[in-house]
Amino acid sequence: MIRAMMIIGGGALLVALIIYALIDCGRTDRSQVRGVPKPAWILLIIIFPVIGALLWLFLGKQRKPSTSFGPVTPQPRQAPDDDAEYLKFLDARAKREAESRRREEEREAELNAQLDEELRKMRQQRHNKNEEGENPPSL
């Protein structure tokens, strides 16, 4: 029973390794592939699954060289209000939003003016009809 579980577990690990190698090879930029072209690596991984996957992981892709010894110290992050690029972005966004609001207000004022004019015309027509003796419905 334990032997069967180890065989199944090992097989699952090998399948995961092969799938990882295929996805990694497919997503790797062409300029980082070493040795043979990327389609050849994919074929190698498919035809010789375990050996092809291991070869890809150890030989097929350029690794980023480590430039320092010891632990990597992350660069301190800049606060958003100190970042000039972010401040430019916020300023441009604020200008776009202000322009959009201004256009909306102008459009709203224009529509209100049109509605007022229509209402004035309707009242004038009602007034004219009242003078002629007709009795139109009130607005």
ChimeraX commands (.cxc) that place a marker at each C-alpha (Angstrom):
marker #1 position 0.00,0.00,0.00 radius 0.5
marker #1 position 2.73,2.47,0.95 radius 0.5
marker #1 position 4.70,1.50,-2.12 radius 0.5
marker #1 position 1.67,2.26,-4.33 radius 0.5
marker #1 position 1.24,5.66,-2.67 radius 0.5
marker #1 position 4.92,6.46,-3.24 radius 0.5
marker #1 position 4.66,5.46,-6.89 radius 0.5
marker #1 position 1.53,7.59,-7.38 radius 0.5
marker #1 position 3.11,10.52,-5.51 radius 0.5
marker #1 position 6.31,10.27,-7.54 radius 0.5
marker #1 position 4.32,10.10,-10.75 radius 0.5
marker #1 position 2.35,13.19,-9.75 radius 0.5
marker #1 position 5.61,15.04,-9.04 radius 0.5
marker #1 position 6.98,14.06,-12.44 radius 0.5
marker #1 position 3.80,15.20,-14.19 radius 0.5
marker #1 position 3.95,18.50,-12.28 radius 0.5
marker #1 position 7.63,18.91,-13.29 radius 0.5
marker #1 position 6.81,18.30,-16.95 radius 0.5
marker #1 position 3.85,20.70,-16.92 radius 0.5
marker #1 position 5.94,23.36,-15.16 radius 0.5
marker #1 position 8.76,22.95,-17.70 radius 0.5
marker #1 position 6.32,23.24,-20.63 radius 0.5
marker #1 position 4.67,26.36,-19.23 radius 0.5
marker #1 position 8.02,27.92,-18.30 radius 0.5
marker #1 position 9.44,27.22,-21.74 radius 0.5
marker #1 position 6.36,28.60,-23.45 radius 0.5
marker #1 position 6.39,31.81,-21.39 radius 0.5
marker #1 position 10.15,32.43,-21.57 radius 0.5
marker #1 position 11.22,35.23,-23.89 radius 0.5
marker #1 position 12.97,34.02,-27.02 radius 0.5
marker #1 position 16.08,36.03,-26.13 radius 0.5
marker #1 position 16.57,34.06,-22.90 radius 0.5
marker #1 position 16.50,30.60,-24.51 radius 0.5
marker #1 position 19.90,28.90,-24.78 radius 0.5
marker #1 position 21.06,26.13,-27.06 radius 0.5
marker #1 position 18.26,25.33,-29.48 radius 0.5
marker #1 position 15.18,27.35,-30.51 radius 0.5
marker #1 position 12.17,27.42,-28.21 radius 0.5
marker #1 position 9.97,25.10,-30.37 radius 0.5
marker #1 position 12.76,22.50,-30.26 radius 0.5
marker #1 position 12.83,22.72,-26.45 radius 0.5
marker #1 position 9.07,22.21,-26.31 radius 0.5
marker #1 position 9.36,19.17,-28.58 radius 0.5
marker #1 position 12.21,17.82,-26.45 radius 0.5
marker #1 position 10.10,18.18,-23.30 radius 0.5
marker #1 position 7.14,16.41,-24.97 radius 0.5
marker #1 position 9.14,13.58,-26.59 radius 0.5
marker #1 position 11.47,12.92,-23.61 radius 0.5
marker #1 position 9.32,14.20,-20.73 radius 0.5
marker #1 position 11.50,13.77,-17.65 radius 0.5
marker #1 position 14.90,14.22,-19.31 radius 0.5
marker #1 position 13.63,17.10,-21.49 radius 0.5
marker #1 position 12.09,18.89,-18.52 radius 0.5
marker #1 position 15.27,18.55,-16.46 radius 0.5
marker #1 position 17.45,19.68,-19.37 radius 0.5
marker #1 position 15.22,22.70,-19.88 radius 0.5
marker #1 position 15.34,23.66,-16.21 radius 0.5
marker #1 position 19.12,23.35,-15.93 radius 0.5
marker #1 position 20.41,24.19,-19.43 radius 0.5
marker #1 position 17.70,25.73,-21.59 radius 0.5
marker #1 position 17.14,29.10,-19.99 radius 0.5
marker #1 position 19.50,31.91,-19.08 radius 0.5
marker #1 position 19.42,32.59,-15.39 radius 0.5
marker #1 position 19.79,36.06,-13.96 radius 0.5
marker #1 position 23.28,36.33,-12.55 radius 0.5
marker #1 position 23.62,37.08,-8.88 radius 0.5
marker #1 position 25.59,40.31,-8.55 radius 0.5
marker #1 position 26.06,40.31,-4.81 radius 0.5
marker #1 position 26.93,37.88,-2.09 radius 0.5
marker #1 position 24.80,37.54,0.98 radius 0.5
marker #1 position 21.18,38.47,1.49 radius 0.5
marker #1 position 19.51,40.76,-0.99 radius 0.5
marker #1 position 18.43,44.03,0.59 radius 0.5
marker #1 position 15.31,45.45,-0.99 radius 0.5
marker #1 position 15.38,49.06,-2.09 radius 0.5
marker #1 position 13.33,51.30,0.18 radius 0.5
marker #1 position 10.04,52.21,-1.37 radius 0.5
marker #1 position 9.30,55.82,-2.00 radius 0.5
marker #1 position 6.15,57.24,-0.46 radius 0.5
marker #1 position 3.55,58.14,-3.10 radius 0.5
marker #1 position 3.56,61.81,-2.13 radius 0.5
marker #1 position 7.34,61.95,-2.70 radius 0.5
marker #1 position 7.26,60.22,-6.08 radius 0.5
marker #1 position 7.36,62.85,-8.86 radius 0.5
marker #1 position 6.01,60.43,-11.47 radius 0.5
marker #1 position 3.03,59.54,-9.30 radius 0.5
marker #1 position 2.34,63.20,-8.54 radius 0.5
marker #1 position 2.33,63.97,-12.29 radius 0.5
marker #1 position -0.11,61.12,-12.81 radius 0.5
marker #1 position -2.41,62.44,-10.07 radius 0.5
marker #1 position -2.25,65.97,-11.46 radius 0.5
marker #1 position -3.11,64.79,-14.98 radius 0.5
marker #1 position -6.00,62.70,-13.64 radius 0.5
marker #1 position -7.34,65.64,-11.63 radius 0.5
marker #1 position -7.20,67.86,-14.73 radius 0.5
marker #1 position -9.05,65.23,-16.81 radius 0.5
marker #1 position -11.74,64.87,-14.15 radius 0.5
marker #1 position -12.15,68.65,-13.81 radius 0.5
marker #1 position -12.49,69.00,-17.59 radius 0.5
marker #1 position -15.04,66.20,-17.66 radius 0.5
marker #1 position -17.06,67.84,-14.87 radius 0.5
marker #1 position -16.91,71.19,-16.66 radius 0.5
marker #1 position -18.22,69.61,-19.88 radius 0.5
marker #1 position -21.01,67.85,-17.97 radius 0.5
marker #1 position -22.04,71.09,-16.29 radius 0.5
marker #1 position -22.05,72.91,-19.63 radius 0.5
marker #1 position -24.17,70.17,-21.18 radius 0.5
marker #1 position -26.55,70.22,-18.23 radius 0.5
marker #1 position -26.88,74.02,-18.44 radius 0.5
marker #1 position -27.56,73.73,-22.18 radius 0.5
marker #1 position -30.25,71.10,-21.63 radius 0.5
marker #1 position -31.84,73.17,-18.87 radius 0.5
marker #1 position -31.90,76.19,-21.17 radius 0.5
marker #1 position -33.58,74.11,-23.88 radius 0.5
marker #1 position -36.17,72.80,-21.40 radius 0.5
marker #1 position -36.84,76.31,-20.11 radius 0.5
marker #1 position -37.34,77.54,-23.68 radius 0.5
marker #1 position -39.74,74.68,-24.45 radius 0.5
marker #1 position -41.67,75.38,-21.25 radius 0.5
marker #1 position -41.83,79.09,-22.09 radius 0.5
marker #1 position -43.17,78.26,-25.57 radius 0.5
marker #1 position -45.81,75.92,-24.14 radius 0.5
marker #1 position -46.93,78.55,-21.63 radius 0.5
marker #1 position -47.10,81.14,-24.39 radius 0.5
marker #1 position -49.22,78.80,-26.51 radius 0.5
marker #1 position -51.53,78.16,-23.54 radius 0.5
marker #1 position -51.80,81.89,-22.89 radius 0.5
marker #1 position -52.59,82.52,-26.56 radius 0.5
marker #1 position -55.28,79.83,-26.54 radius 0.5
marker #1 position -56.81,81.25,-23.35 radius 0.5
marker #1 position -57.06,84.64,-25.01 radius 0.5
marker #1 position -58.82,83.02,-27.98 radius 0.5
marker #1 position -61.35,81.46,-25.63 radius 0.5
marker #1 position -60.19,77.87,-25.64 radius 0.5
marker #1 position -59.62,76.04,-22.38 radius 0.5
marker #1 position -56.44,73.91,-22.68 radius 0.5
marker #1 position -55.25,71.66,-19.88 radius 0.5
marker #1 position -52.96,73.45,-17.43 radius 0.5
marker #1 position -49.30,72.72,-17.15 radius 0.5
marker link #1:1,2 radius 0.2
marker link #1:2,3 radius 0.2
marker link #1:3,4 radius 0.2
marker link #1:4,5 radius 0.2
marker link #1:5,6 radius 0.2
marker link #1:6,7 radius 0.2
marker link #1:7,8 radius 0.2
marker link #1:8,9 radius 0.2
marker link #1:9,10 radius 0.2
marker link #1:10,11 radius 0.2
marker link #1:11,12 radius 0.2
marker link #1:12,13 radius 0.2
marker link #1:13,14 radius 0.2
marker link #1:14,15 radius 0.2
marker link #1:15,16 radius 0.2
marker link #1:16,17 radius 0.2
marker link #1:17,18 radius 0.2
marker link #1:18,19 radius 0.2
marker link #1:19,20 radius 0.2
marker link #1:20,21 radius 0.2
marker link #1:21,22 radius 0.2
marker link #1:22,23 radius 0.2
marker link #1:23,24 radius 0.2
marker link #1:24,25 radius 0.2
marker link #1:25,26 radius 0.2
marker link #1:26,27 radius 0.2
marker link #1:27,28 radius 0.2
marker link #1:28,29 radius 0.2
marker link #1:29,30 radius 0.2
marker link #1:30,31 radius 0.2
marker link #1:31,32 radius 0.2
marker link #1:32,33 radius 0.2
marker link #1:33,34 radius 0.2
marker link #1:34,35 radius 0.2
marker link #1:35,36 radius 0.2
marker link #1:36,37 radius 0.2
marker link #1:37,38 radius 0.2
marker link #1:38,39 radius 0.2
marker link #1:39,40 radius 0.2
marker link #1:40,41 radius 0.2
marker link #1:41,42 radius 0.2
marker link #1:42,43 radius 0.2
marker link #1:43,44 radius 0.2
marker link #1:44,45 radius 0.2
marker link #1:45,46 radius 0.2
marker link #1:46,47 radius 0.2
marker link #1:47,48 radius 0.2
marker link #1:48,49 radius 0.2
marker link #1:49,50 radius 0.2
marker link #1:50,51 radius 0.2
marker link #1:51,52 radius 0.2
marker link #1:52,53 radius 0.2
marker link #1:53,54 radius 0.2
marker link #1:54,55 radius 0.2
marker link #1:55,56 radius 0.2
marker link #1:56,57 radius 0.2
marker link #1:57,58 radius 0.2
marker link #1:58,59 radius 0.2
marker link #1:59,60 radius 0.2
marker link #1:60,61 radius 0.2
marker link #1:61,62 radius 0.2
marker link #1:62,63 radius 0.2
marker link #1:63,64 radius 0.2
marker link #1:64,65 radius 0.2
marker link #1:65,66 radius 0.2
marker link #1:66,67 radius 0.2
marker link #1:67,68 radius 0.2
marker link #1:68,69 radius 0.2
marker link #1:69,70 radius 0.2
marker link #1:70,71 radius 0.2
marker link #1:71,72 radius 0.2
marker link #1:72,73 radius 0.2
marker link #1:73,74 radius 0.2
marker link #1:74,75 radius 0.2
marker link #1:75,76 radius 0.2
marker link #1:76,77 radius 0.2
marker link #1:77,78 radius 0.2
marker link #1:78,79 radius 0.2
marker link #1:79,80 radius 0.2
marker link #1:80,81 radius 0.2
marker link #1:81,82 radius 0.2
marker link #1:82,83 radius 0.2
marker link #1:83,84 radius 0.2
marker link #1:84,85 radius 0.2
marker link #1:85,86 radius 0.2
marker link #1:86,87 radius 0.2
marker link #1:87,88 radius 0.2
marker link #1:88,89 radius 0.2
marker link #1:89,90 radius 0.2
marker link #1:90,91 radius 0.2
marker link #1:91,92 radius 0.2
marker link #1:92,93 radius 0.2
marker link #1:93,94 radius 0.2
marker link #1:94,95 radius 0.2
marker link #1:95,96 radius 0.2
marker link #1:96,97 radius 0.2
marker link #1:97,98 radius 0.2
marker link #1:98,99 radius 0.2
marker link #1:99,100 radius 0.2
marker link #1:100,101 radius 0.2
marker link #1:101,102 radius 0.2
marker link #1:102,103 radius 0.2
marker link #1:103,104 radius 0.2
marker link #1:104,105 radius 0.2
marker link #1:105,106 radius 0.2
marker link #1:106,107 radius 0.2
marker link #1:107,108 radius 0.2
marker link #1:108,109 radius 0.2
marker link #1:109,110 radius 0.2
marker link #1:110,111 radius 0.2
marker link #1:111,112 radius 0.2
marker link #1:112,113 radius 0.2
marker link #1:113,114 radius 0.2
marker link #1:114,115 radius 0.2
marker link #1:115,116 radius 0.2
marker link #1:116,117 radius 0.2
marker link #1:117,118 radius 0.2
marker link #1:118,119 radius 0.2
marker link #1:119,120 radius 0.2
marker link #1:120,121 radius 0.2
marker link #1:121,122 radius 0.2
marker link #1:122,123 radius 0.2
marker link #1:123,124 radius 0.2
marker link #1:124,125 radius 0.2
marker link #1:125,126 radius 0.2
marker link #1:126,127 radius 0.2
marker link #1:127,128 radius 0.2
marker link #1:128,129 radius 0.2
marker link #1:129,130 radius 0.2
marker link #1:130,131 radius 0.2
marker link #1:131,132 radius 0.2
marker link #1:132,133 radius 0.2
marker link #1:133,134 radius 0.2
marker link #1:134,135 radius 0.2
marker link #1:135,136 radius 0.2
marker link #1:136,137 radius 0.2
marker link #1:137,138 radius 0.2
marker link #1:138,139 radius 0.2
view
